[in-house]
């Protein structure tokens, strides 16, 4: 299993390969398309991430040492954003999830290229993951 730091570094390198934001948005959409199938019974109010403009559902499976996440959204860009976070945090130890910095989000430019409402939603997703 790769560490959070290794995964974040890979993500930054992947985003650096794209020349414009249209390609980066397309990559986010593709990440969302790669998410595991989310169970329909999980699409309930209790699993919604508060503070998101789009609907985002998040489930956790806490193991002995690690936490795994499943997610879905009704918006393709938002689904890509939660897929990015699932890629980073799923399968990691609880303490590492709590302690990791989010500098990689700035490095890939999401803080500058997302609308204010999407940016707020992204940080709401992170908060929900950390609060699990």
C-alpha positions as CSV (number, residue, x, y, z in Angstrom):
1,X,0.0,0.0,0.0
2,X,1.3,3.4,-0.9
3,X,1.5,6.1,1.7
4,X,-0.5,9.3,1.5
5,X,2.6,11.2,0.7
6,X,3.4,8.9,-2.3
7,X,-0.1,9.2,-3.6
8,X,-0.2,13.0,-3.3
9,X,3.2,13.2,-5.1
10,X,1.8,11.0,-8.0
11,X,-1.3,13.2,-8.3
12,X,0.8,16.4,-8.5
13,X,3.0,14.7,-11.2
14,X,-0.2,13.6,-13.1
15,X,-1.6,17.1,-13.1
16,X,1.7,18.6,-14.3
17,X,1.4,16.5,-17.5
18,X,-1.6,18.5,-18.6
19,X,-1.1,21.7,-20.5
20,X,-4.4,23.5,-19.7
21,X,-7.3,23.4,-17.3
22,X,-9.7,21.8,-19.8
23,X,-7.5,18.7,-19.7
24,X,-7.3,18.8,-15.9
25,X,-11.1,19.0,-15.6
26,X,-11.4,16.1,-18.1
27,X,-8.9,14.1,-15.9
28,X,-11.1,14.9,-12.8
29,X,-14.2,13.6,-14.7
30,X,-12.3,10.4,-15.6
31,X,-11.3,9.9,-12.0
32,X,-14.9,10.1,-11.0
33,X,-15.9,7.6,-13.7
34,X,-13.4,5.2,-12.2
35,X,-15.0,5.2,-8.7
36,X,-16.4,1.9,-7.6
37,X,-20.1,1.5,-7.9
38,X,-21.8,3.3,-5.0
39,X,-24.7,1.3,-3.4
40,X,-28.1,2.9,-4.1
41,X,-29.1,2.3,-0.5
42,X,-26.2,4.5,0.6
43,X,-27.7,7.5,-1.1
44,X,-29.4,8.7,2.0
45,X,-29.4,12.0,3.8
46,X,-27.1,10.7,6.6
47,X,-24.3,10.1,4.0
48,X,-24.5,13.4,2.3
49,X,-21.6,15.8,2.7
50,X,-22.9,19.1,4.1
51,X,-21.6,22.3,2.4
52,X,-21.5,21.0,-1.1
53,X,-23.4,22.7,-3.9
54,X,-23.9,19.3,-5.6
55,X,-25.0,16.2,-3.8
56,X,-22.0,14.1,-2.5
57,X,-22.4,10.8,-0.7
58,X,-19.7,9.3,1.4
59,X,-19.5,6.0,3.1
60,X,-16.7,4.7,5.3
61,X,-15.5,1.2,6.3
62,X,-13.3,1.4,9.3
63,X,-11.0,-1.6,9.6
64,X,-8.6,-2.4,12.5
65,X,-5.9,0.0,11.2
66,X,-7.2,1.6,8.1
67,X,-10.3,3.4,6.7
68,X,-11.8,2.8,3.3
69,X,-14.2,5.2,1.6
70,X,-16.8,4.9,-1.1
71,X,-18.3,8.0,-2.7
72,X,-20.5,9.3,-5.4
73,X,-21.9,12.7,-6.6
74,X,-24.6,13.9,-9.0
75,X,-22.1,16.3,-10.7
76,X,-19.2,15.0,-12.8
77,X,-16.6,17.5,-11.6
78,X,-17.6,17.1,-8.0
79,X,-17.5,13.3,-8.4
80,X,-13.9,13.7,-9.7
81,X,-13.0,15.8,-6.7
82,X,-14.3,13.3,-4.3
83,X,-12.6,10.5,-6.3
84,X,-9.3,12.4,-5.9
85,X,-9.8,12.4,-2.1
86,X,-10.8,8.8,-2.0
87,X,-7.7,8.0,-4.0
88,X,-5.6,9.8,-1.4
89,X,-7.3,8.8,1.8
90,X,-8.8,5.3,1.3
91,X,-6.9,2.5,2.8
92,X,-4.9,4.8,5.0
93,X,-4.5,4.8,8.8
94,X,-6.8,7.1,10.7
95,X,-4.0,9.1,12.2
96,X,-2.4,9.7,8.8
97,X,-5.7,11.0,7.4
98,X,-6.0,13.4,10.3
99,X,-2.4,14.7,10.0
100,X,-1.9,15.0,6.3
101,X,-1.6,18.5,4.8
102,X,-3.6,19.6,1.8
103,X,-0.8,21.4,0.0
104,X,-1.1,19.1,-2.9
105,X,-4.5,20.7,-3.7
106,X,-2.8,24.0,-4.2
107,X,0.1,22.4,-6.1
108,X,-2.3,21.0,-8.7
109,X,-4.2,24.4,-8.8
110,X,-7.6,23.4,-7.5
111,X,-7.7,26.3,-5.1
112,X,-7.4,28.7,-8.0
113,X,-9.4,27.1,-10.7
114,X,-12.5,26.0,-8.8
115,X,-15.4,28.3,-8.2
116,X,-15.8,29.5,-4.6
117,X,-18.7,27.1,-4.1
118,X,-16.8,24.1,-5.5
119,X,-13.8,25.0,-3.4
120,X,-15.9,25.2,-0.3
121,X,-17.4,21.9,-1.2
122,X,-14.0,20.3,-1.7
123,X,-12.9,21.4,1.8
124,X,-16.3,20.1,3.2
125,X,-15.5,16.7,1.7
126,X,-12.1,16.7,3.4
127,X,-13.6,17.7,6.7
128,X,-16.2,14.9,6.5
129,X,-13.4,12.4,5.7
130,X,-11.4,13.6,8.7
131,X,-14.4,13.6,11.0
132,X,-15.1,10.0,10.3
